[in-house]
Structures are given as C-alpha cells and as structure tokens.
Amino acid sequence: MTAVTALQKPVDPFVSVAAPDRPSQPANIIASDAEAIEVAHRIAANLVDGAADRDRGRRISLAELDTFSQSGLWGITVPKSYGGADVSFVTVAAVFKIIAAADSSVSQIPQNHFEIVDLIRLTGSPEQQRLLFGEVLQGTRLGNAFSEFKGKNVEAFETRIIRHPNTKDDSYIINGEKFYSTGALFAHLVPIVAIGEDGHVHVAIADRSAPGLSVIDDWSAFGQRGTASGTVRLENVIVPASHVLPAHLAYEQISAIGPVSQLIHAAIDAGIAVAAIEKTIDFVRHHARPWVDSQQARAGDDPYTIAQIGDLKIKQHAAEALLERGGRAVDRAIALPSLAEIGRAKIAVAEAKVLTTELVILATNKLFELSGTRSTLAQHNLDRYWRDARTHTLHDPVRWKYNAVGRYYLNGIEPPIHSWI
C-alpha cells in the first residue's frame, strides 16, 4: 500500500492507495449563503497558485484538500434542522464556479459528495440523516463509486449488494468494480451504487478503510488529472444497514436529484471558462504580440482581438445568468416539489449546461488563438484549461440536452427521470 502522504507528490499509477486520516478537529460550520461565498473565495485564493504544478504532477495535496473540506463548504447543503446552513442552490453553483476557476480538478472532487448529501435528504430515515449529516458537518468527505467501465451504458450496473448471511448481523455485503470514481481516493466514506436482491438500486456508504475496498490510482485521462477518478474494487465489503440508502426512491418519487447534479457540473464548466477568459485577457495584455497587419503597438489594441474578447464576455455573462436561473429553478423544485416544477428545473439546468459547455470549449480554444504561439509553451501549462474543459464536458452528452429542451417546448414532453438531466 502506498502511504497516504504520497498524495502530496505524484502518485504511482495502478497502485492501491491507503485511506486518508479522519479530521482531527470538527470542520467549521458555515451559517449563511454570504459566508459560503466568502469562504469559497478564500479557498480559491489558496488553490490558484499551485494549480498548474498540481496538474503537471497529476497530484493533489491532502493538506489543501483538508483545508477545503474543513472550511465548512462541504456541509453547506445540510438541512438547518440537522445543524447545516441549507444554502440555496444558486449559492452552491456560485461556490463551485469560484473553486473551479482556481482549480477545476479540486472543484470536481466534492461534486458527488453533494449528490449524496441530497440523496440522504431524500431517502434516508431520520436516524440515518442524523448520523450521516452529523458526519458531513464534522468534515467527513464522501467519495463516489457509481459508474462502471464495462456496462453497456451509464445505468448498467453489475455491482451487487446482498444481506449478510449471518441473520444476527444487520449489515450488507457488496461485490463489484467501479470506475470514474471521482473523490474516492481522498474520501473518508465511499458511497457505492449497487443492485440489491430486490432488483432496485441502493447506495451503500462504506468506510474508505473497510476490508475488501481498494482504490486504485489508475486515472490516466489527459484532463481533470487531479481528480484521481480511477478504479474502486469491492470484494466482500461489509456495510452496516445504517449506511445503506434506498436510492431508487429518489427516482420513484418527485425529486430534483438530477438537476442538482447537473447544476454542479455546469458550474464547474462555467468556472473553467471564467479562468480561461481571465487568462486570455492577461496574456494578451502582457505577453502577446500584435499581428503585423493590425499596425498596432500592443496586442490589446488589435480590433479583431478586442471584438473576440467582447464576444467571450457576452457569452460568459449569458452562461452565468442561465446558471443562476437554473439554481433558482432547483430551489423552487425542492421547496415546492411537483412534476411540473421538477421538469422546469431540469430544463432550466439543461439550458445552462448547454451554454456553459459551449462557452468553456470556445473560451479554452480562444485562449490560444488570441494569445498566440508563445501561449503554448510548456512553462505556462495553459493547455490544462482546454484539457480540463474537454474532459469534464464529456460527463454526459450535451447534444441530448438540445433534444430534451426541444421536446419539452415543442411537444410538451417532460425530461427523463435520471441524474443526467
């Protein structure tokens, strides 16, 4: 086993990595939306300077991640009745955008953590909510063992969960293998999607150090390198009943779990775009040379460059407006759940996802087009913005968002019931 301190330098691939230590002190508890935004800016300022080096080394510093999770930001959606701030999803989207602009890999690590917090709210018993929300507020990080590499589609699961054969043992046993397990390497608890004996989907929240649970650092994608979104292997992993959620209920009842997940993804893309546009402006101002035909002394005075920057900023503000609108729609759907409100939230967030996807791909391309050849030099590592954008926007195909939005407005067809819209 590789010692957990090895995560502070490049981790050897294909090696099982030991679980991180639990927090020695309780996390800060954020009390309001305004405080969440303030703390997000402070964490972002701490992350931004080392982002390029972390990407080069495909690493994440546990000290920085601990600072992030201990800040209280990972607990901001815990209901007030359980001691959390229960901030709006407008604020959640803003927080993720702020962190993603500083380091998009770090911002993606808690994405599934927030989805599980929402699942606990929707499907957990009062006892489970008290127990698990308490863990979250203490600073416990929830990871992810959802998707499978071998399935014919994203909803095909081979991982199985069964009751422990010892009838006196109120627990379950899980076997299977997961991939795209963002956050699992750094988690204290690993939520696992598995099919139960009843044929329904359940989520079992296993201890990261549980016997039979191994996390392999084999994420080799060219982007989002620091998420360590590799393999989780599950060999007779035992999970107590107190940590098993009937996840299927979230889709059998009226819930906003899909748009909650999608909103966070859109916010991450928006954050990458914001960073890329800011970097473009900085590079054009201070490093780029004017094109010879412009007859200008500075690259920033090139009329075509000026127009392109104007276009990017207009599109950025449009995407941010749709992101905020999507957050408001999610908040309404949670406050007053109905099929109509859930549908409106799904479509509003899908519209935001379309625009943030288009913006981040455009912005990370324009970064090089407007900055010139010297912007491709390795010393700047600016290609990380494009690599992160291209990788993260593949999470689910935006072309199907157009289809869902068109069917909704043209033919009155409600969007699908799953986590990808």
Order of alpha helices (4+ residues) and beta strands (2+ residues): alpha-alpha-alpha-alpha-alpha-alpha-alpha-beta-beta-beta-beta-beta-beta-beta-alpha-alpha-alpha-alpha-alpha-alpha
